[in-house]
């Protein structure tokens, strides 16, 4: 996994995340059809850019770090496939929140 991220680094204020896998079974063991599965809005940050540039040229620091768990908006993000896994690219300001560990 780490090898893929050495080849791809987000630019400026962009963040690469990996969505959590949706539940395919209920607690009772019943399989959930793909069309009925809820869209997972939580993800783990796997790579971050250096930050956006302000009007005076200073770098605005990122609000998330690698390993943070974040809440995503329902729509948005750019899907990227790296080594047969799906990742999503968001801007730092698109996140709705960050979970404390």
N, CA, C and O atoms as a GROMACS GRO file, in nm:
protein
  404
    1UNK      N    1   0.083  -0.119   0.000
    1UNK     CA    2   0.000   0.000   0.000
    1UNK      C    3   0.087   0.124   0.000
    1UNK      O    4   0.058   0.219  -0.073
    2UNK      N    5   0.191   0.127   0.078
    2UNK     CA    6   0.275   0.247   0.087
    2UNK      C    7   0.344   0.277  -0.045
    2UNK      O    8   0.372   0.394  -0.075
    3UNK      N    9   0.372   0.175  -0.124
    3UNK     CA   10   0.439   0.196  -0.252
    3UNK      C   11   0.352   0.279  -0.347
    3UNK      O   12   0.405   0.361  -0.422
    4UNK      N   13   0.220   0.259  -0.344
    4UNK     CA   14   0.130   0.333  -0.432
    4UNK      C   15   0.132   0.481  -0.397
    4UNK      O   16   0.120   0.565  -0.486
    5UNK      N   17   0.146   0.514  -0.270
    5UNK     CA   18   0.140   0.654  -0.230
    5UNK      C   19   0.270   0.726  -0.255
    5UNK      O   20   0.273   0.849  -0.257
    6UNK      N   21   0.378   0.653  -0.275
    6UNK     CA   22   0.503   0.717  -0.315
    6UNK      C   23   0.495   0.762  -0.460
    6UNK      O   24   0.564   0.856  -0.500
    7UNK      N   25   0.410   0.696  -0.538
    7UNK     CA   26   0.391   0.732  -0.678
    7UNK      C   27   0.289   0.845  -0.693
    7UNK      O   28   0.294   0.920  -0.790
    8UNK      N   29   0.198   0.858  -0.597
    8UNK     CA   30   0.092   0.959  -0.607
    8UNK      C   31   0.088   1.041  -0.479
    8UNK      O   32   0.062   0.988  -0.371
    9UNK      N   33   0.113   1.171  -0.491
    9UNK     CA   34   0.101   1.263  -0.378
    9UNK      C   35   0.003   1.373  -0.416
    9UNK      O   36   0.018   1.434  -0.522
   10UNK      N   37  -0.098   1.400  -0.332
   10UNK     CA   38  -0.193   1.506  -0.362
   10UNK      C   39  -0.125   1.643  -0.367
   10UNK      O   40  -0.028   1.668  -0.295
   11UNK      N   41  -0.175   1.731  -0.451
   11UNK     CA   42  -0.121   1.866  -0.464
   11UNK      C   43  -0.200   1.964  -0.378
   11UNK      O   44  -0.320   1.947  -0.355
   12UNK      N   45  -0.131   2.066  -0.330
   12UNK     CA   46  -0.189   2.179  -0.257
   12UNK      C   47  -0.278   2.133  -0.143
   12UNK      O   48  -0.230   2.066  -0.051
   13UNK      N   49  -0.409   2.168  -0.145
   13UNK     CA   50  -0.498   2.137  -0.032
   13UNK      C   51  -0.585   2.014  -0.057
   13UNK      O   52  -0.696   2.005  -0.005
   14UNK      N   53  -0.535   1.922  -0.136
   14UNK     CA   54  -0.612   1.802  -0.165
   14UNK      C   55  -0.570   1.688  -0.072
   14UNK      O   56  -0.456   1.680  -0.026
   15UNK      N   57  -0.669   1.598  -0.046
   15UNK     CA   58  -0.649   1.489   0.049
   15UNK      C   59  -0.699   1.360  -0.016
   15UNK      O   60  -0.808   1.358  -0.073
   16UNK      N   61  -0.620   1.254  -0.009
   16UNK     CA   62  -0.657   1.124  -0.061
   16UNK      C   63  -0.711   1.039   0.053
   16UNK      O   64  -0.645   1.023   0.156
   17UNK      N   65  -0.833   0.985   0.037
   17UNK     CA   66  -0.895   0.907   0.143
   17UNK      C   67  -0.937   0.771   0.090
   17UNK      O   68  -0.957   0.752  -0.030
   18UNK      N   69  -0.950   0.677   0.182
   18UNK     CA   70  -1.002   0.544   0.151
   18UNK      C   71  -1.131   0.528   0.231
   18UNK      O   72  -1.130   0.532   0.354
   19UNK      N   73  -1.242   0.509   0.158
   19UNK     CA   74  -1.372   0.492   0.225
   19UNK      C   75  -1.376   0.360   0.299
   19UNK      O   76  -1.312   0.262   0.260
   20UNK      N   77  -1.454   0.358   0.408
   20UNK     CA   78  -1.477   0.233   0.479
   20UNK      C   79  -1.563   0.142   0.392
   20UNK      O   80  -1.643   0.190   0.312
   21UNK      N   81  -1.547   0.013   0.408
   21UNK     CA   82  -1.624  -0.084   0.330
   21UNK      C   83  -1.764  -0.094   0.389
   21UNK      O   84  -1.779  -0.109   0.510
   22UNK      N   85  -1.869  -0.086   0.304
   22UNK     CA   86  -2.005  -0.093   0.357
   22UNK      C   87  -2.036  -0.231   0.414
   22UNK      O   88  -1.980  -0.332   0.370
   23UNK      N   89  -2.125  -0.235   0.510
   23UNK     CA   90  -2.167  -0.361   0.570
   23UNK      C   91  -2.249  -0.440   0.468
   23UNK      O   92  -2.340  -0.384   0.405
   24UNK      N   93  -2.217  -0.568   0.450
   24UNK     CA   94  -2.291  -0.651   0.355
   24UNK      C   95  -2.379  -0.753   0.426
   24UNK      O   96  -2.458  -0.823   0.362
   25UNK      N   97  -2.365  -0.761   0.558
   25UNK     CA   98  -2.449  -0.850   0.638
   25UNK      C   99  -2.502  -0.775   0.759
   25UNK      O  100  -2.435  -0.687   0.814
   26UNK      N  101  -2.624  -0.809   0.799
   26UNK     CA  102  -2.678  -0.754   0.923
   26UNK      C  103  -2.618  -0.832   1.040
   26UNK      O  104  -2.550  -0.933   1.020
   27UNK      N  105  -2.644  -0.786   1.162
   27UNK     CA  106  -2.593  -0.857   1.280
   27UNK      C  107  -2.652  -0.997   1.289
   27UNK      O  108  -2.590  -1.087   1.347
   28UNK      N  109  -2.771  -1.017   1.233
   28UNK     CA  110  -2.835  -1.148   1.234
   28UNK      C  111  -2.786  -1.240   1.124
   28UNK      O  112  -2.824  -1.356   1.120
   29UNK      N  113  -2.700  -1.189   1.033
   29UNK     CA  114  -2.642  -1.271   0.928
   29UNK      C  115  -2.713  -1.262   0.794
   29UNK      O  116  -2.680  -1.337   0.702
   30UNK      N  117  -2.810  -1.173   0.782
   30UNK     CA  118  -2.883  -1.158   0.655
   30UNK      C  119  -2.800  -1.073   0.560
   30UNK      O  120  -2.751  -0.967   0.597
   31UNK      N  121  -2.785  -1.120   0.435
   31UNK     CA  122  -2.710  -1.046   0.333
   31UNK      C  123  -2.791  -0.925   0.286
   31UNK      O  124  -2.911  -0.937   0.259
   32UNK      N  125  -2.726  -0.810   0.276
   32UNK     CA  126  -2.790  -0.688   0.230
   32UNK      C  127  -2.762  -0.672   0.080
   32UNK      O  128  -2.645  -0.675   0.041
   33UNK      N  129  -2.865  -0.656  -0.004
   33UNK     CA  130  -2.840  -0.637  -0.147
   33UNK      C  131  -2.764  -0.507  -0.172
   33UNK      O  132  -2.775  -0.412  -0.095
   34UNK      N  133  -2.686  -0.505  -0.279
   34UNK     CA  134  -2.602  -0.390  -0.308
   34UNK      C  135  -2.682  -0.261  -0.323
   34UNK      O  136  -2.635  -0.155  -0.281
   35UNK      N  137  -2.800  -0.268  -0.381
   35UNK     CA  138  -2.883  -0.150  -0.399
   35UNK      C  139  -2.938  -0.094  -0.270
   35UNK      O  140  -2.974   0.024  -0.264
   36UNK      N  141  -2.947  -0.176  -0.166
   36UNK     CA  142  -3.003  -0.133  -0.039
   36UNK      C  143  -2.896  -0.090   0.061
   36UNK      O  144  -2.929  -0.040   0.169
   37UNK      N  145  -2.770  -0.109   0.026
   37UNK     CA  146  -2.663  -0.072   0.119
   37UNK      C  147  -2.654   0.080   0.130
   37UNK      O  148  -2.663   0.151   0.030
   38UNK      N  149  -2.636   0.126   0.251
   38UNK     CA  150  -2.621   0.270   0.274
   38UNK      C  151  -2.483   0.315   0.225
   38UNK      O  152  -2.386   0.240   0.236
   39UNK      N  153  -2.476   0.435   0.173
   39UNK     CA  154  -2.348   0.489   0.127
   39UNK      C  155  -2.264   0.525   0.249
   39UNK      O  156  -2.310   0.594   0.340
   40UNK      N  157  -2.141   0.478   0.250
   40UNK     CA  158  -2.052   0.501   0.363
   40UNK      C  159  -1.993   0.641   0.351
   40UNK      O  160  -1.931   0.675   0.250
   41UNK      N  161  -2.012   0.721   0.454
   41UNK     CA  162  -1.965   0.860   0.452
   41UNK      C  163  -1.843   0.880   0.541
   41UNK      O  164  -1.804   0.993   0.568
   42UNK      N  165  -1.782   0.772   0.586
   42UNK     CA  166  -1.663   0.780   0.670
   42UNK      C  167  -1.544   0.726   0.591
   42UNK      O  168  -1.558   0.632   0.512
   43UNK      N  169  -1.427   0.786   0.615
   43UNK     CA  170  -1.308   0.743   0.543
   43UNK      C  171  -1.184   0.767   0.628
   43UNK      O  172  -1.188   0.840   0.728
   44UNK      N  173  -1.075   0.705   0.588
   44UNK     CA  174  -0.946   0.723   0.652
   44UNK      C  175  -0.855   0.800   0.557
   44UNK      O  176  -0.848   0.768   0.438
   45UNK      N  177  -0.787   0.900   0.608
   45UNK     CA  178  -0.694   0.981   0.528
   45UNK      C  179  -0.567   0.899   0.505
   45UNK      O  180  -0.507   0.850   0.601
   46UNK      N  181  -0.527   0.884   0.378
   46UNK     CA  182  -0.407   0.806   0.347
   46UNK      C  183  -0.293   0.893   0.293
   46UNK      O  184  -0.177   0.851   0.298
   47UNK      N  185  -0.323   1.013   0.242
   47UNK     CA  186  -0.218   1.104   0.194
   47UNK      C  187  -0.274   1.246   0.192
   47UNK      O  188  -0.392   1.265   0.164
   48UNK      N  189  -0.189   1.344   0.222
   48UNK     CA  190  -0.231   1.485   0.222
   48UNK      C  191  -0.131   1.568   0.143
   48UNK      O  192  -0.012   1.535   0.134
   49UNK      N  193  -0.181   1.676   0.085
   49UNK     CA  194  -0.094   1.772   0.016
   49UNK      C  195  -0.026   1.862   0.118
   49UNK      O  196  -0.043   1.846   0.238
   50UNK      N  197   0.050   1.958   0.067
   50UNK     CA  198   0.125   2.047   0.157
   50UNK      C  199   0.038   2.158   0.213
   50UNK      O  200   0.072   2.214   0.318
   51UNK      N  201  -0.072   2.192   0.148
   51UNK     CA  202  -0.160   2.298   0.194
   51UNK      C  203  -0.181   2.401   0.085
   51UNK      O  204  -0.103   2.409  -0.010
   52UNK      N  205  -0.287   2.479   0.099
   52UNK     CA  206  -0.318   2.583   0.001
   52UNK      C  207  -0.231   2.706   0.026
   52UNK      O  208  -0.179   2.726   0.136
   53UNK      N  209  -0.216   2.787  -0.076
   53UNK     CA  210  -0.140   2.912  -0.062
   53UNK      C  211  -0.238   3.026  -0.039
   53UNK      O  212  -0.340   3.036  -0.108
   54UNK      N  213  -0.206   3.111   0.058
   54UNK     CA  214  -0.288   3.228   0.086
   54UNK      C  215  -0.258   3.339  -0.013
   54UNK      O  216  -0.172   3.323  -0.100
   55UNK      N  217  -0.327   3.451   0.001
   55UNK     CA  218  -0.307   3.564  -0.092
   55UNK      C  219  -0.166   3.621  -0.084
   55UNK      O  220  -0.112   3.669  -0.185
   56UNK      N  221  -0.105   3.616   0.034
   56UNK     CA  222   0.029   3.671   0.048
   56UNK      C  223   0.138   3.566   0.023
   56UNK      O  224   0.256   3.594   0.044
   57UNK      N  225   0.100   3.445  -0.020
   57UNK     CA  226   0.196   3.342  -0.055
   57UNK      C  227   0.231   3.245   0.056
   57UNK      O  228   0.307   3.151   0.034
   58UNK      N  229   0.177   3.266   0.175
   58UNK     CA  230   0.206   3.174   0.284
   58UNK      C  231   0.123   3.047   0.268
   58UNK      O  232   0.014   3.050   0.211
   59UNK      N  233   0.174   2.937   0.318
   59UNK     CA  234   0.103   2.809   0.309
   59UNK      C  235   0.007   2.797   0.426
   59UNK      O  236   0.046   2.811   0.542
   60UNK      N  237  -0.120   2.770   0.395
   60UNK     CA  238  -0.221   2.748   0.497
   60UNK      C  239  -0.215   2.600   0.535
   60UNK      O  240  -0.233   2.515   0.448
   61UNK      N  241  -0.190   2.567   0.662
   61UNK     CA  242  -0.173   2.426   0.701
   61UNK      C  243  -0.301   2.345   0.682
   61UNK      O  244  -0.412   2.399   0.685
   62UNK      N  245  -0.284   2.215   0.662
   62UNK     CA  246  -0.397   2.124   0.644
   62UNK      C  247  -0.464   2.098   0.778
   62UNK      O  248  -0.399   2.101   0.883
   63UNK      N  249  -0.594   2.072   0.775
   63UNK     CA  250  -0.667   2.046   0.900
   63UNK      C  251  -0.672   1.898   0.934
   63UNK      O  252  -0.717   1.861   1.042
   64UNK      N  253  -0.625   1.812   0.843
   64UNK     CA  254  -0.623   1.667   0.869
   64UNK      C  255  -0.482   1.614   0.845
   64UNK      O  256  -0.402   1.674   0.774
   65UNK      N  257  -0.454   1.499   0.906
   65UNK     CA  258  -0.326   1.431   0.890
   65UNK      C  259  -0.351   1.288   0.845
   65UNK      O  260  -0.463   1.239   0.854
   66UNK      N  261  -0.247   1.222   0.798
   66UNK     CA  262  -0.257   1.082   0.757
   66UNK      C  263  -0.300   1.000   0.877
   66UNK      O  264  -0.246   1.013   0.987
   67UNK      N  265  -0.400   0.913   0.854
   67UNK     CA  266  -0.451   0.827   0.961
   67UNK      C  267  -0.577   0.879   1.027
   67UNK      O  268  -0.643   0.805   1.100
   68UNK      N  269  -0.612   1.007   1.005
   68UNK     CA  270  -0.735   1.063   1.064
   68UNK      C  271  -0.858   0.999   1.002
   68UNK      O  272  -0.857   0.962   0.885
   69UNK      N  273  -0.963   0.987   1.080
   69UNK     CA  274  -1.092   0.940   1.031
   69UNK      C  275  -1.180   1.063   1.011
   69UNK      O  276  -1.195   1.144   1.103
   70UNK      N  277  -1.238   1.078   0.890
   70UNK     CA  278  -1.313   1.198   0.855
   70UNK      C  279  -1.454   1.162   0.809
   70UNK      O  280  -1.480   1.049   0.766
   71UNK      N  281  -1.543   1.260   0.818
   71UNK     CA  282  -1.680   1.248   0.768
   71UNK      C  283  -1.686   1.318   0.634
   71UNK      O  284  -1.652   1.436   0.622
   72UNK      N  285  -1.731   1.245   0.532
   72UNK     CA  286  -1.734   1.297   0.395
   72UNK      C  287  -1.871   1.354   0.360
   72UNK      O  288  -1.971   1.315   0.420
   73UNK      N  289  -1.876   1.446   0.263
   73UNK     CA  290  -2.006   1.488   0.213
   73UNK      C  291  -2.068   1.374   0.133
   73UNK      O  292  -1.997   1.285   0.086
   74UNK      N  293  -2.201   1.376   0.116
   74UNK     CA  294  -2.269   1.266   0.046
   74UNK      C  295  -2.225   1.258  -0.100
   74UNK      O  296  -2.214   1.148  -0.154
   75UNK      N  297  -2.202   1.370  -0.163
   75UNK     CA  298  -2.160   1.373  -0.303
   75UNK      C  299  -2.028   1.446  -0.314
   75UNK      O  300  -1.994   1.529  -0.229
   76UNK      N  301  -1.953   1.416  -0.418
   76UNK     CA  302  -1.828   1.487  -0.443
   76UNK      C  303  -1.709   1.394  -0.437
   76UNK      O  304  -1.723   1.274  -0.414
   77UNK      N  305  -1.594   1.451  -0.457
   77UNK     CA  306  -1.471   1.374  -0.458
   77UNK      C  307  -1.443   1.317  -0.595
   77UNK      O  308  -1.535   1.297  -0.675
   78UNK      N  309  -1.318   1.291  -0.622
   78UNK     CA  310  -1.275   1.233  -0.748
   78UNK      C  311  -1.224   1.093  -0.722
   78UNK      O  312  -1.134   1.074  -0.640
   79UNK      N  313  -1.281   0.995  -0.791
   79UNK     CA  314  -1.242   0.855  -0.770
   79UNK      C  315  -1.110   0.829  -0.841
   79UNK      O  316  -1.092   0.865  -0.957
   80UNK      N  317  -1.017   0.765  -0.769
   80UNK     CA  318  -0.886   0.731  -0.824
   80UNK      C  319  -0.860   0.585  -0.793
   80UNK      O  320  -0.885   0.540  -0.681
   81UNK      N  321  -0.809   0.510  -0.892
   81UNK     CA  322  -0.778   0.369  -0.872
   81UNK      C  323  -0.627   0.354  -0.867
   81UNK      O  324  -0.558   0.384  -0.964
   82UNK      N  325  -0.575   0.306  -0.754
   82UNK     CA  326  -0.432   0.282  -0.736
   82UNK      C  327  -0.414   0.137  -0.694
   82UNK      O  328  -0.467   0.095  -0.591
   83UNK      N  329  -0.338   0.061  -0.771
   83UNK     CA  330  -0.312  -0.079  -0.742
   83UNK      C  331  -0.439  -0.157  -0.709
   83UNK      O  332  -0.444  -0.226  -0.607
   84UNK      N  333  -0.540  -0.145  -0.794
   84UNK     CA  334  -0.666  -0.218  -0.783
   84UNK      C  335  -0.750  -0.184  -0.661
   84UNK      O  336  -0.838  -0.262  -0.624
   85UNK      N  337  -0.724  -0.070  -0.596
   85UNK     CA  338  -0.807  -0.023  -0.485
   85UNK      C  339  -0.862   0.114  -0.522
   85UNK      O  340  -0.796   0.192  -0.589
   86UNK      N  341  -0.984   0.142  -0.477
   86UNK     CA  342  -1.047   0.270  -0.504
   86UNK      C  343  -1.020   0.368  -0.391
   86UNK      O  344  -1.039   0.336  -0.274
   87UNK      N  345  -0.976   0.487  -0.428
   87UNK     CA  346  -0.952   0.597  -0.335
   87UNK      C  347  -1.027   0.718  -0.387
   87UNK      O  348  -1.069   0.721  -0.503
   88UNK      N  349  -1.045   0.818  -0.302
   88UNK     CA  350  -1.115   0.940  -0.342
   88UNK      C  351  -1.031   1.060  -0.304
   88UNK      O  352  -0.965   1.062  -0.200
   89UNK      N  353  -1.033   1.160  -0.390
   89UNK     CA  354  -0.957   1.283  -0.370
   89UNK      C  355  -1.054   1.396  -0.338
   89UNK      O  356  -1.144   1.424  -0.417
   90UNK      N  357  -1.035   1.461  -0.224
   90UNK     CA  358  -1.118   1.572  -0.180
   90UNK      C  359  -1.030   1.692  -0.148
   90UNK      O  360  -0.910   1.677  -0.126
   91UNK      N  361  -1.089   1.810  -0.146
   91UNK     CA  362  -1.020   1.927  -0.095
   91UNK      C  363  -1.032   1.928   0.057
   91UNK      O  364  -1.127   1.873   0.112
   92UNK      N  365  -0.937   1.989   0.122
   92UNK     CA  366  -0.935   1.993   0.268
   92UNK      C  367  -1.063   2.055   0.324
   92UNK      O  368  -1.112   2.010   0.427
   93UNK      N  369  -1.116   2.156   0.260
   93UNK     CA  370  -1.236   2.224   0.308
   93UNK      C  371  -1.365   2.150   0.283
   93UNK      O  372  -1.470   2.192   0.332
   94UNK      N  373  -1.362   2.039   0.207
   94UNK     CA  374  -1.483   1.964   0.176
   94UNK      C  375  -1.530   1.874   0.290
   94UNK      O  376  -1.647   1.836   0.294
   95UNK      N  377  -1.440   1.840   0.382
   95UNK     CA  378  -1.476   1.748   0.489
   95UNK      C  379  -1.575   1.813   0.584
   95UNK      O  380  -1.567   1.932   0.613
   96UNK      N  381  -1.669   1.731   0.632
   96UNK     CA  382  -1.770   1.781   0.725
   96UNK      C  383  -1.723   1.775   0.869
   96UNK      O  384  -1.771   1.851   0.954
   97UNK      N  385  -1.628   1.687   0.898
   97UNK     CA  386  -1.578   1.675   1.034
   97UNK      C  387  -1.468   1.573   1.042
   97UNK      O  388  -1.438   1.502   0.946
   98UNK      N  389  -1.407   1.567   1.161
   98UNK     CA  390  -1.298   1.474   1.188
   98UNK      C  391  -1.330   1.403   1.319
   98UNK      O  392  -1.368   1.468   1.417
   99UNK      N  393  -1.316   1.271   1.321
   99UNK     CA  394  -1.343   1.193   1.442
   99UNK      C  395  -1.221   1.193   1.531
   99UNK      O  396  -1.108   1.180   1.483
  100UNK      N  397  -1.242   1.209   1.662
  100UNK     CA  398  -1.132   1.201   1.757
  100UNK      C  399  -1.098   1.056   1.781
  100UNK      O  400  -1.186   0.970   1.782
  101UNK      N  401  -0.968   1.029   1.802
  101UNK     CA  402  -0.930   0.890   1.827
  101UNK      C  403  -0.923   0.860   1.974
  101UNK      O  404  -0.893   0.747   2.012
   0.00000   0.00000   0.00000
